[in-house]
Amino acid sequence: MKLYFVLLVLPALSAAHSWIVCTDYLENNGWYWDQAKCRAWPRNAGKYNLRYRQFGTGGRFVHRLDNHPEELPLCNDPRDDVTSYTESHPMAAYYLGQTVSLTHPINNHATDPRCGIRNRMDTENLMFLVDGDEDPCCIDSDKLIQIMDMGVSPYASRYGDDFLMTYPKVGFQNAPKFCEDPEDAMGTYNFTIPVDMKPGRHTFIWKWIRTPTVNPFTTCWEADVFATKAERDAHYLATGRSTEDMWDFYQIHNIVDGVIMDGNDIITG
């Protein structure tokens, strides 16, 4: 009987990994993944077919660090701006002060009492900027500049069920439809481009620590950072992309007890 229980829980534990899928998503705090809302992708996303594969499956794109940085680099693939981005998986472009929405698969790792889960941890969610044009050696490199702490999602019995079921929330577990599809549900973050950042091309790195006993997961990407929205918009128009401002799902809808009450349709493309 004990062996049967172990076999049941192992798949959920092994699936608790993640990565950034979209580096400029048009909908903040959204419910469902829609690749048409993604304007930019991580480094070598095309190699791993992130746009067209099932959301929540990353294959070898998933990157978790270990205790040997000389053997396992900080980024899954080395930087190569010429080959790492394609027409179907283009590089991001940001402007100073922009709030950027990122998407990631939740992969069974969220707390939501609606599906009987109250104790899945969230430990650290950080955004870094790289100082220079070369990838840092490791997560504690002095070339990594932290630009935002995206918070930690609440979990455990010290919080009431109503609080744990409230969205949006900070941290990794911001996935309102987690209970519908625990493995492949979409989670979103947002971070802000520093207003004092030097315009130009930069490397960004996301770091997530699930629990203190599990090594960090990372995703790396490049972005052209412009001084103004007008300059960024000109770049996106030249590359055939939308210049629409990101919207917040919870601001454009009237949501009561997890149900949209206004009947609005969101049109993309």
N, C-alpha and C positions, 0 to 999 in steps of 0.2 A: 504493500500500500504506500509506503514511504517513497519507494522508487517511482511509482506512478505519479506522485505529487511533484517530484523533482522534474520529471520529464514535462509536466504541464507548464511549469513556471519558467523553464529555461528559454523558450523562444521569446517571451516578453523581455527577459533581461538582456538577451543577446542582441535584440533589435534596438535597444536604447542608444542610438548613435544619431548624429545629424551633421548637416552641412548647409551652407548658404546656397540656395538655388538661383535666386534673382537678386541682382545688386541695384536695381532701380525699378521697384514695383509701384504701379500707379495707385494701388488701393492700400491704405494703412488700416490695420486691424480688421482685415477682411475675413470672410468665412471659408471661401473655397478657392482653390488654386485655378488660375486661368492664365495660360501661357501668353495669351494676347495682351495681357496687362503688364508684361515684363519688357522693359526697354533695354536692359543690359544684364550681362551674365558674368560669372566668375571666370577666372583664368582657366583656359582649356575646357570650358563647358561643352564646346562642340565635340571635342574628342570623346567625351563621355555621354553625348547626346542628351543633355539635361532638358532641352526644350521639348523633345518629343517622347522621352521615355516616361513611364508611369511615375507620377509624383510620389516621392517616398522611397524610390529605388535609386541608389546612387552608384552601385557597383564599386569600382576601384576609385571613384572620385572621393569617397569617404576618407578622411585623413585624421588619424589620431596620433598624437605625439607619444614618444616613449621616453625612457630614461637614458637614451643614448643619442643625444643631438648630433653627434658626429656621424651617425649612421642614418638617422631619419631626419630629413630637413623640415624646417618650419612650414614650408608650403609643399603641397602635393606634387606640383610640377615646377620646374625652374622657370624664371621669368623669360619670356620671349614675346614681345609685343607684336611682332610681325605674324607669327603663326598661332598665337594663343587665342585670337579673336577672329570671328568670321562674320559674314553677312547675316547668318541666322543666329549667331551668338556674339553680338557686338559688345565692345567695351563701354563702360558707363561714362557719363559726363555729368558733373555736378557744378553747382555755383556756391559761392561763399554764403553761409547762413541757411542753405537749403536743408530741409528735413527729408531724409531718405528712408524709404521703407524697404526692408529686406524680408525675404521669405525663406522658410526652412521647413522640412518635414518634422513632425513631432515624434514619430517612431516609438509609440507606446510610452513616451516619457512625459506624462502630465498628471496633475492632481485635479480631479473633478468628482465630487461626491455623486453626481448624477449617474455615473457608471461605477460607483463603489470604490473609487480610488482617492485616498486622502494623504498618502505619505511618500509620494515620489519627489525626490529632492531636486533642488536647483541651487547651484553653488556660485557660479560666476559667469557673467556675460559681458565681454569687453570688446571695444573697438580700438584698433591701433592704426596709426599712420607710420609708414617707414621713412626714416631719415636717410635719404640717398636713393640711388638707383639700383642697388643690389639687395637681394633678399638677406635678411638677418640670419645668423646661424641658428638661433634658438629663441624660445619664448622669453628668456630673461635678458636678451640682448639690449644694450643701451641704444641701439638704433630704432627700437620700437618706442613710439610716443603714444601713450594712451590718450585718446580724444573723447572717449565716452564710456561710462559705466551704465549699461542698460538695465541694471537692477536684477533682482532675484525674485522669482515667482514664489508666492506663499504656498506652504504645504503643512501638513501635520495637524494633529488634533487641537493645537492651541488656537487655531482659527476656526470660526464657525462655518457651517456649510454654506450659508448665504454668501459669505465673503469669498470662499473658495470657488464659488460658481459665478462670481461677478467678472464680467469682461467689459472693456479691455483690461489687461493686467500687465505689469512689468515682467521682464525676464523671458526666459525661454518658453514658458508654458502658455503663452498668449495665443491659444488655439480654441476659439469658441465652439468649434464643431468636433472637438476631440472625441467625444463619446460616440459620434456617428461612425468614425473610422479611426480607431486609436493608432493604427500603424501608419496610415497615409494622410492623416489630417494635416492641414497647413497651419503653421505658426508664423507670426510676423513680429519683427522688431522695427524700431525706427531710431535713427541717430542723426545728429546735426553736423554739417560741415562747419568747422570753426571759421569765424569771420576774419580772424587774423592769419589764416593759412595763406601760404604763397601760391598763387595760381600756377598751373602747370600740370604735368602728369605725375601721379603719385600712386604708390601701392598701399592698399588698405588690407588689414588682416582682422578677421573675426576670431574670437577665442571663446569657447564654451567649456566650462567644467560642470559636469553632471553631478558628481559627488566627489568628496575629497579623496576617495580611494581610486578614482578613475582618471587617467591622464587626459589632458585637454584635447578637444577637437578644434581644428582650425580650417579656415577657408581664406584664400588670398585672391585679390583681384586688383586690376589697375583702373584708374579713372582719370580723365582730363578734367581738371578743376578750373573753372572760369571765375572771373571777378564778379560778373553780373549774370542775372537770369537771361538778359537779352543775348549775351554772348553764347551762353549755353544753348539757348533756343535756336540760334543760328546754326550751331554745330549739329543739333539734332535734326533740324530741317534738311541740312545738307546731306545727312546720312539716312533720310527717309523715315524719321521717327517722330512720334507725337511730342508736342511741347506742352501738353496739358498739365496743369498742376495736379499733384497728388491729392486725392480726396481721402477723407476718413469715413469708413463704413458706418460708424456709430454717429457721425454728425449729419450724414445725409439721409439717414433712416430713423424712423420712430420705432424703436425696438422695445417690446414689453414682454418680459419673461421669456426672452430668447426668440420671440416671433416678430417678424417685420409687419408693422401695422399700416404702413403708408402705401404699399403697392407700387413704389417707384421702381423703374427699370434703369439699370446702369448700362449705358452704351459705350463700347470701347472700339478702338480701331480708327 
